[in-house]
């Protein structure tokens, strides 16, 4: 099983990335989990031009990943689910790709192009925190599928 987490974010080495790296390492016994941060000066310029410009560029950057198995966008309007339901998203898939948008989130058009739209919470959280939560839930989901007691 291969799992991709693709986000519009500057690659950083901080306490948040260390936590994500820990979950990547722990997940290796169950799946190949990879993080891909996409960011350039074009993103900065698009964000300065406003939400529509930024979301359009995000969609262009993320588009090549839309052919990578089951595609799941993270968005506040998405479906909230239990950890067990989240695990079932990944079950019996050779590849799953999760998308975290940039500062202005995903456009409606991009969300419609994904197989699923999921919300991690109704709470507003920073992208860095959302990414840690996603990596932890991916690990939790993998342990649920494997029958490992981490979930208990």
N, C-alpha and C positions, 0 to 999 in steps of 0.2 A: 504494500500500500504506500502511495506517495501523497503527501499533503504539502501544499504550497500556501504560504501566507504572503500576499502581495499588498504592500501598503505604499501610499503616497507619503513619504516621510524621509527626512534626512537620516542617513545611517549615523548612529551615535553610539558611543560606548559609555553608558551610564548605568545606574542601578537598575533601571527598567530593562535595558538590553541584557544585563547579566541574568535577571530573572527569566527572560525569554530563552536565553541560551541554556539555562538549567533545564527548562522544560523540553527543549529540543534534544538535549543529551539524554534525559530520562525516557523520551519517546522512542529512541533508537531501537529498543528491543521489540517495538510493535510496528513501527512505520518509519519511512524516510520523511522527516519533517524539515522543510526549508523555508527560510525567511528571505524575502526579496523587497528591499526598500528602493523605491523609485523617486528620485528627486533631481532637479537640475535648475539652472537659472531660469529656464522657461517656465517652470512651476511658479517661482517667485514672481515673475512678470505677470503671468496669468492671474495669480491671486491678487496682485495690485490692481488689475483691471476689473475685478469683481467676481461674484459667484458664477455667473454664466460662463465667462471666459475660463475660469479655473476648472469648473466641472467638465467643460468640453476637453480641456487638455488632460485631465485625469482619465477620462474615458479613452482618449487616444493612447495614453501610456499603458492602460490596463488591457486594452483590446487584444493584444497578442496572447494574453493569458486566458481568454474566454473559451479557448478550445482545449483547456486542460481539465478533462473529466467533469465532475459535478462542480458547478460554479456557485459560490455562496457569497453574496454581498452583505456586509454588516452595515446596518442602517437603523436609526431610531424607529422608523415606521415598520420595520420588519417584525416577523413573528417571534414572540418570546417562547422559549421552550425549556423543558427540564433537561438535566444533564443526560438522562437516558435517551430522550428524544434527539438531543444533539449527537449522541454517540451513534444512533441509528442513521443519521445523515451520512456518516462515513462508512457504515457497515457495507461490506461486499462491493466496495468501490476500489478500482485500481488507482484512481487519482481524484483528489478533491482540492479545489482551489478556493481560498477565502480572500476577499477583497476588503481592505480598509481604505476609505477615501481620504482625501486631504482635508484641509481646514474647512472647506465648504461642502464636504460630504459628496455623495454620488448624485448625479442627475437622475431624474425619473426614467429617462431613456436607458441609461446604463443599468439601473435596477431591473428594468423589464428584460434586458438581455441576459440576465443571470438566471440560473435554474431556481435559486431560492434567495430570499431576503430574510435575514435573521437579525434580531435585536438582542444584544447582550443584557440590556437592562433599560428600564425607563429612566434611570438616572443619567444625567449628563456627566461624562467623564472625559478626561484628556485622551488623546490618541495613544499616548504611551501607556496609560493605565488600561485602556481597552485592549491594546495589544497583549499585555501581560495576562489579562483575563481570558482572552481568546486562546493563548498558548496553554494556559492552565486547563481550560475546558477541553481543548484537543487532547491533552495528556489524560485527563479524567475520562474522556470518551473512549480513548484507546484502552484504558485499563478496564472500563466497563465491558467493552467488547471481548477482552481477553479473560474476564472473570477474575481479575486481580483485586485484592481487597482495598486498594487505595481509595476507592469511592465511598467506602463505609465510614 
